[in-house]
Amino acid sequence: MAALVAELLFDLVRSIAASWPRQAAVAISAWLDTKIHGRAARVVVGGLLGIAAYFLIPVIAGLLGL
């Protein structure tokens, strides 16, 4: 019974932790969309953010021990 409760608790925490970064990313993207004008600038900023995420996500995952 304790294992079942622990599994449900871990699933709950995992779902909350997964939704928070997504909500933050949407909010930041919406704010950034109003600040950047022009298609070329959006492509450049999107590329830079993609490169940053490519390198930062494994570092953060390593620090969290995932």
Helices and strands as residue ranges (DSSP letters): H 2-35, H 39-64
